[in-house]
Amino acid sequence: MFVPRPLSESTRRRLLEGGIDPDAVAAVVRAAIAEDLMGGDDVTSVGTIGVDHRSTATFGARGSGVVAGLGVAAAVIDTGCGAAASGFEYVVTDGDRVEPGTILARVTAPTRSLLTAERTALNLLCHLSGVATLTRRWVDALEGTSARVRDTRKTTPGLRFLEKYAVRCGGGVNHRMGLADMALIKDNHVAAAGGITAAIEAVRVGAPGVHVQVEVDTLDGLHEALTAGADDVLLDNFDVAGMVTAVEMRDEVAPGVVLEASGGLTVETAAAVGRTGVDHIAVGELTHSARVLDIGLDLISVS
């Protein structure tokens, strides 16, 4: 029966260095391994491998991309193998670009436990690396402009903090982590409040000091948001010409306000959008549509 082990101090330090809560990672990992085992044992590994059998294995890239989540993979090994594992050796670092054949990490552990933990470690590592890889594509596309790609709340439930970490590994910028971080006044809020100005004023009263972003889909809406005191404005489905005009209006009316483009954006059009002068590009696909980076775990020695 699976008994989760605590994270090693080295793994906890690695996660903290990346701005990740080790206890939150441990909770995700425990739940993921328990889901895989379904209350029983790994009957394949138990049936084919002796209890004293040990192996050294490598995590290796099978595709080109950017790595994210090695500390999370180490947390899976810690949880599944405990002190019986002889350490997780990092060969590359989160945020590094890798090519097929690149070794990412090595670990030595009891073979049964290692193979039981394998899929959970790879599921998380491949997914997070896929998010980082897609983010880097957007970052590369925006090179030469002042715009930064920013994520959204379109994340996998329970994995938001890890997916947003992966965005950072890819060179992107995090938007709010949750609903309490800042106000984002969207069309339904505007309709319910009775207008953009009314919505901004209501938030200022209800949550003094909070950063306020407003979504607009017209230049008239932008002008109202700027004059009503928005800190940040989301330009929803503006074309490139409209964004240029929006930036000119911002510079004239309220130069300190941040502008973010959103809706219908692609990597192919990113550079043109970045050159308009907007500060951020909101891209939900970074977290909701990223393809995994193909990574495998292979035994290289057994005893």
C-alpha positions as CSV (number, residue, x, y, z in Angstrom):
1,M,0.0,0.0,0.0
2,F,1.3,3.5,-0.9
3,V,2.6,5.5,2.0
4,P,3.7,9.1,0.9
5,R,7.1,10.1,2.1
6,P,8.0,13.7,2.9
7,L,9.9,16.0,0.5
8,S,13.7,16.2,1.0
9,E,15.2,19.4,2.1
10,S,17.0,19.8,-1.2
11,T,13.7,19.5,-3.1
12,R,12.0,22.0,-0.8
13,R,14.8,24.4,-1.4
14,R,14.7,24.0,-5.1
15,L,10.9,24.7,-5.2
16,L,11.2,27.7,-2.9
17,E,13.9,29.1,-5.2
18,G,11.4,29.0,-8.0
19,G,8.8,30.7,-6.0
20,I,6.7,27.5,-5.5
21,D,5.1,26.4,-2.2
22,P,6.6,23.0,-1.4
23,D,3.6,22.0,0.7
24,A,1.3,22.8,-2.2
25,V,3.4,20.7,-4.5
26,A,3.5,17.8,-2.0
27,A,-0.3,17.9,-1.9
28,V,-0.6,17.7,-5.7
29,V,1.9,14.9,-5.9
30,R,0.2,12.8,-3.2
31,A,-3.2,13.2,-4.9
32,A,-1.8,12.3,-8.3
33,I,0.0,9.2,-7.1
34,A,-3.0,8.1,-5.1
35,E,-5.2,8.6,-8.2
36,D,-2.8,6.4,-10.2
37,L,-2.8,3.6,-7.6
38,M,-6.6,3.6,-7.0
39,G,-6.2,2.4,-3.5
40,G,-4.1,-0.6,-4.4
41,D,-0.6,-1.6,-5.5
42,D,1.3,-1.2,-8.8
43,V,0.7,-4.9,-9.6
44,T,2.9,-4.9,-12.7
45,S,6.0,-3.6,-10.8
46,V,5.3,-5.7,-7.7
47,G,4.9,-8.8,-9.8
48,T,8.0,-8.4,-12.0
49,I,10.6,-6.7,-9.8
50,G,12.2,-7.8,-6.5
51,V,11.8,-5.7,-3.4
52,D,15.6,-5.1,-3.1
53,H,16.1,-4.3,-6.8
54,R,17.6,-0.8,-7.5
55,S,18.0,1.2,-10.7
56,T,19.5,4.4,-11.9
57,A,17.3,6.2,-14.4
58,T,17.5,9.3,-16.5
59,F,14.9,11.8,-17.5
60,G,15.6,12.6,-21.2
61,A,14.1,15.0,-23.7
62,R,12.6,13.4,-26.8
63,G,11.6,16.7,-28.4
64,S,12.9,20.3,-28.6
65,G,11.6,22.8,-26.1
66,V,12.0,24.5,-22.7
67,V,12.1,22.6,-19.5
68,A,9.9,23.4,-16.5
69,G,9.1,21.3,-13.4
70,L,12.2,19.4,-12.6
71,G,11.7,20.3,-8.9
72,V,8.2,18.9,-9.2
73,A,9.5,15.7,-10.7
74,A,12.0,15.5,-7.8
75,A,9.0,15.9,-5.4
76,V,7.3,12.9,-7.0
77,I,10.4,10.8,-6.6
78,D,10.7,11.9,-3.0
79,T,7.1,11.1,-2.3
80,G,7.2,7.8,-4.0
81,C,10.7,6.6,-3.0
82,G,11.6,8.5,0.1
83,A,15.0,8.2,1.7
84,A,15.7,5.1,-0.3
85,A,16.4,7.3,-3.3
86,S,20.0,8.5,-3.4
87,G,19.2,11.9,-4.6
88,F,17.9,13.7,-7.7
89,E,20.7,15.0,-9.9
90,Y,19.7,18.0,-12.0
91,V,21.6,18.1,-15.2
92,V,19.8,21.1,-16.7
93,T,17.8,23.9,-15.1
94,D,14.2,25.0,-15.5
95,G,14.0,27.5,-18.3
96,D,16.8,25.9,-20.3
97,R,16.2,25.1,-24.0
98,V,16.8,21.4,-24.7
99,E,17.0,19.2,-27.8
100,P,16.1,15.5,-28.4
101,G,18.6,13.4,-26.5
102,T,19.4,16.0,-23.8
103,I,19.6,14.4,-20.3
104,L,17.6,16.5,-17.9
105,A,18.1,14.6,-14.6
106,R,19.3,11.4,-13.0
107,V,18.0,9.4,-10.0
108,T,18.8,6.1,-8.3
109,A,16.1,4.4,-6.3
110,P,14.3,1.1,-5.6
111,T,13.1,0.1,-9.0
112,R,9.5,-0.8,-7.9
113,S,9.0,2.6,-6.4
114,L,10.7,4.4,-9.2
115,L,8.5,2.8,-11.9
116,T,5.4,3.4,-9.7
117,A,6.3,7.1,-9.6
118,E,7.3,7.4,-13.2
119,R,4.1,8.3,-14.9
120,T,3.1,10.9,-12.3
121,A,6.6,12.5,-12.6
122,L,6.4,12.6,-16.4
123,N,2.8,13.8,-16.5
124,L,3.7,16.9,-14.5
125,L,7.1,17.4,-16.1
126,C,5.9,17.0,-19.7
127,H,2.9,19.3,-19.1
128,L,4.8,22.1,-17.4
129,S,7.6,21.9,-20.0
130,G,5.0,22.2,-22.7
131,V,3.6,25.3,-21.1
132,A,7.1,26.8,-20.9
133,T,7.9,25.8,-24.5
134,L,4.8,27.5,-25.9
135,T,5.4,30.6,-23.8
136,R,8.9,30.8,-25.2
137,R,7.5,30.8,-28.7
138,W,5.5,33.9,-27.9
139,V,8.4,35.5,-26.2
140,D,10.6,34.9,-29.2
141,A,7.9,36.2,-31.5
142,L,7.7,39.5,-29.5
143,E,11.5,40.0,-29.5
144,G,12.3,43.5,-30.6
145,T,9.1,45.0,-29.1
146,S,8.4,46.2,-25.6
147,A,5.4,44.0,-25.2
148,R,5.4,41.0,-22.8
149,V,3.2,37.9,-23.1
150,R,1.0,37.4,-20.0
151,D,-1.0,34.4,-18.9
152,T,-4.7,34.2,-17.8
153,R,-6.8,32.3,-15.3
154,K,-7.6,29.7,-18.0
155,T,-5.7,27.0,-16.1
156,T,-6.1,23.4,-15.0
157,P,-8.0,23.3,-11.7
158,G,-5.5,22.6,-8.9
159,L,-2.4,23.2,-11.1
160,R,-2.6,27.0,-11.6
161,F,0.4,27.8,-9.4
162,L,2.5,25.3,-11.3
163,E,1.3,26.3,-14.7
164,K,2.0,30.0,-13.9
165,Y,5.5,28.9,-12.7
166,A,6.0,27.3,-16.1
167,V,5.0,30.5,-17.9
168,R,7.7,32.3,-15.9
169,C,10.2,29.6,-16.9
170,G,9.3,30.3,-20.6
171,G,10.0,34.0,-20.1
172,G,6.3,35.1,-19.8
173,V,4.6,37.3,-17.2
174,N,2.0,36.2,-14.7
175,H,-1.4,38.0,-14.6
176,R,-3.3,37.7,-11.3
177,M,-3.1,34.4,-9.5
178,G,-6.7,34.5,-8.3
179,L,-9.8,36.7,-7.9
180,A,-8.5,38.4,-4.8
181,D,-5.3,39.7,-6.3
182,M,-6.7,42.4,-8.4
183,A,-10.0,43.5,-10.0
184,L,-10.7,42.7,-13.7
185,I,-14.0,44.4,-14.7
186,K,-15.4,42.6,-17.7
187,D,-18.5,43.2,-19.8
188,N,-20.8,41.4,-17.4
189,H,-19.6,43.4,-14.5
190,V,-20.1,46.6,-16.5
191,A,-23.6,45.6,-17.4
192,A,-24.5,44.7,-13.8
193,A,-22.9,47.9,-12.3
194,G,-24.5,50.3,-14.8
195,G,-21.4,51.3,-16.8
196,I,-17.6,51.4,-16.8
197,T,-17.3,54.5,-14.5
198,A,-19.9,53.1,-12.1
199,A,-18.1,49.7,-12.0
200,I,-14.7,51.3,-11.3
201,E,-16.1,53.6,-8.6
202,A,-17.8,50.6,-6.9
203,V,-14.6,48.6,-6.8
204,R,-12.6,51.6,-5.4
205,V,-15.1,51.8,-2.6
206,G,-15.4,48.0,-2.0
207,A,-11.7,47.2,-2.3
208,P,-9.6,50.4,-1.7
209,G,-6.1,50.2,-3.1
210,V,-6.7,47.2,-5.3
211,H,-5.3,47.3,-8.8
212,V,-8.2,47.8,-11.3
213,Q,-8.1,46.5,-14.9
214,V,-11.1,47.1,-17.2
215,E,-12.0,45.2,-20.4
216,V,-13.2,47.3,-23.2
217,D,-14.1,46.6,-26.8
218,T,-14.4,50.1,-28.3
219,L,-12.3,53.3,-28.2
220,D,-15.2,55.1,-26.5
221,G,-15.0,52.5,-23.7
222,L,-11.3,52.9,-23.5
223,H,-11.6,56.7,-23.1
224,E,-14.2,56.2,-20.3
225,A,-11.9,53.7,-18.5
226,L,-8.9,56.1,-18.8
227,T,-10.8,59.1,-17.5
228,A,-12.5,57.1,-14.7
229,G,-9.1,56.0,-13.3
230,A,-8.5,52.5,-14.4
231,D,-4.9,51.2,-13.7
232,D,-4.9,48.8,-16.6
233,V,-7.1,48.3,-19.7
234,L,-7.7,45.1,-21.6
235,L,-8.3,45.8,-25.3
236,D,-10.6,43.0,-26.3
237,N,-10.6,42.0,-30.0
238,F,-9.1,45.3,-31.3
239,D,-7.4,45.1,-34.7
240,V,-3.8,46.4,-35.1
241,A,-5.0,49.8,-36.3
242,G,-7.3,50.1,-33.3
243,M,-4.5,49.2,-31.0
244,V,-2.3,52.0,-32.4
245,T,-5.1,54.5,-31.9
246,A,-5.7,53.1,-28.4
247,V,-2.0,53.6,-27.5
248,E,-2.1,57.2,-28.8
249,M,-5.2,57.9,-26.7
250,R,-3.6,56.3,-23.6
251,D,-0.5,58.4,-24.1
252,E,-2.5,61.6,-24.3
253,V,-5.2,61.0,-21.7
254,A,-3.5,58.8,-19.0
255,P,0.2,57.9,-19.8
256,G,0.6,55.7,-16.7
257,V,-2.1,53.2,-17.6
258,V,-1.1,49.7,-18.8
259,L,-2.6,48.4,-22.0
260,E,-3.1,44.7,-22.7
261,A,-4.2,43.2,-26.0
262,S,-6.5,40.2,-26.0
263,G,-8.6,38.1,-28.3
264,G,-7.9,36.4,-31.6
265,L,-4.1,36.7,-31.2
266,T,-1.7,34.3,-32.8
267,V,2.1,33.8,-32.7
268,E,2.2,34.8,-36.3
269,T,0.6,38.2,-35.6
270,A,2.4,38.8,-32.2
271,A,5.1,41.0,-33.6
272,A,2.7,43.3,-35.3
273,V,0.7,43.6,-32.1
274,G,3.8,44.2,-30.0
275,R,4.9,47.0,-32.3
276,T,1.7,48.9,-31.6
277,G,3.0,49.9,-28.2
278,V,0.7,47.8,-26.0
279,D,2.4,46.7,-22.8
280,H,1.1,43.1,-22.6
281,I,-0.5,40.4,-24.7
282,A,-2.9,38.1,-22.9
283,V,-2.7,34.6,-24.2
284,G,-4.9,31.9,-22.6
285,E,-3.5,29.1,-24.8
286,L,-0.2,29.2,-22.8
287,T,-2.0,27.1,-20.1
288,H,-5.1,25.7,-21.7
289,S,-3.8,24.5,-25.0
290,A,0.0,23.8,-24.7
291,R,1.1,20.5,-26.1
292,V,3.3,18.5,-23.8
293,L,7.0,18.4,-24.3
294,D,8.0,14.7,-25.0
295,I,10.2,13.5,-22.1
296,G,10.9,10.0,-21.1
297,L,12.4,8.1,-18.2
298,D,14.8,5.3,-19.0
299,L,16.6,2.8,-16.8
300,I,20.4,3.0,-17.5
301,S,21.6,0.6,-14.9
302,V,20.0,-2.0,-12.6
303,S,21.1,-4.1,-9.7
